[in-house]
Amino acid sequence: ALARLPFPWAAAGAFVVNVVVGCGVVFLADRVVSKNGDAARVPFGATAVLAAAVALSFGNQYGVGLGQISSVVVAAALLALWAKAADRRVAAGLCLTVGQMKVATGVPVLLLFLRPR
């Protein structure tokens, strides 16, 4: 679908997706950690400040400027963990397929899905 758009429109759309997902990853991580029962929810104000820090960080801005999909891969991995905690196996598998776009990030996430026998 993006191939049919003019290049400036496609680049702008990818930029917006990266920025929105980059800001939302912190909120998503807070939900995943609290869903798994590992910790209590962080107050909204603290989460918002942390999201702003992540969005304004050099690494995030550099990745967005280069058109990297790191934020999308991290969001997909977090959604897969959330789906696993909710016992939604199909959704977890679909999120893992998106999370495998970057092998260096995807392989460690797969280790979280190993079941002891």
C-alpha positions in Angstrom: 0.0 0.0 0.0 2.9 2.4 0.8 4.4 1.7 -2.7 1.4 3.4 -4.3 1.9 6.6 -2.4 4.2 9.4 -3.5 7.6 9.1 -1.7 7.2 12.3 0.4 3.8 11.0 1.7 5.1 7.6 2.5 8.2 9.0 4.3 5.9 11.4 6.3 3.6 8.5 7.2 6.6 6.4 8.4 7.9 9.3 10.4 4.6 9.8 12.1 4.2 6.1 12.9 7.8 6.0 14.4 7.2 9.1 16.5 3.9 7.9 17.9 5.1 4.4 18.6 8.3 5.8 20.1 6.2 7.8 22.6 3.8 5.0 23.2 6.3 2.3 24.0 6.8 3.5 27.5 3.1 3.4 28.3 2.9 -0.1 26.7 5.8 -1.3 28.7 4.1 -0.1 31.9 0.9 -2.1 31.0 2.9 -5.2 30.1 4.9 -5.3 33.4 1.8 -4.7 35.5 -0.2 -7.3 33.5 2.4 -9.9 34.2 2.1 -9.2 37.9 5.8 -8.3 38.2 5.2 -4.8 39.5 2.5 -2.2 40.3 1.5 0.4 37.7 3.7 3.5 37.6 1.8 6.8 38.1 0.7 8.5 34.9 2.8 11.6 35.4 6.0 9.6 35.9 5.2 7.5 32.8 4.5 10.7 30.8 7.9 12.2 31.8 9.6 8.9 30.9 7.9 8.8 27.6 9.0 12.4 26.9 12.5 11.5 27.8 12.5 8.5 25.4 10.9 10.5 22.6 13.5 13.2 23.0 16.5 10.9 23.4 19.2 11.0 20.8 18.8 7.3 20.0 15.1 7.6 19.3 15.6 10.8 17.2 18.5 9.3 15.3 16.5 6.1 14.5 13.4 8.1 13.4 15.6 10.3 11.2 17.1 7.3 9.5 13.8 5.6 9.1 14.6 2.7 11.4 11.7 0.5 12.6 13.2 -0.2 16.1 10.2 1.4 17.9 7.7 -0.7 16.0 9.7 -3.9 16.7 9.9 -3.1 20.4 6.1 -2.3 20.5 5.4 -5.6 18.7 7.5 -7.5 21.2 5.7 -5.8 24.1 2.4 -6.6 22.6 3.4 -10.2 22.2 4.3 -10.4 25.9 1.0 -8.8 26.8 -0.9 -11.2 24.6 1.0 -14.1 26.2 0.0 -12.9 29.7 -3.6 -12.7 28.6 -3.4 -16.3 27.1 -4.0 -15.1 23.6 -1.7 -17.3 21.6 -2.7 -16.3 18.1 -2.3 -12.6 18.8 1.1 -13.3 20.5 2.2 -15.2 17.4 1.1 -12.4 15.0 3.0 -9.8 17.1 6.0 -12.1 17.1 6.1 -12.2 13.3 6.3 -8.4 13.3 8.9 -8.5 16.1 11.1 -10.7 14.0 11.9 -8.0 11.4 15.1 -7.2 13.4 16.8 -10.5 14.3 19.0 -8.9 17.0 15.8 -7.9 18.8 13.6 -10.8 17.9 15.7 -13.7 19.0 16.0 -12.6 22.6 12.3 -12.0 22.7 11.7 -15.6 21.5 13.6 -16.9 24.5 10.9 -15.4 26.8 8.4 -17.7 25.1 10.2 -20.9 25.8 8.3 -23.2 28.2 10.2 -25.4 30.7 9.4 -29.1 30.2 
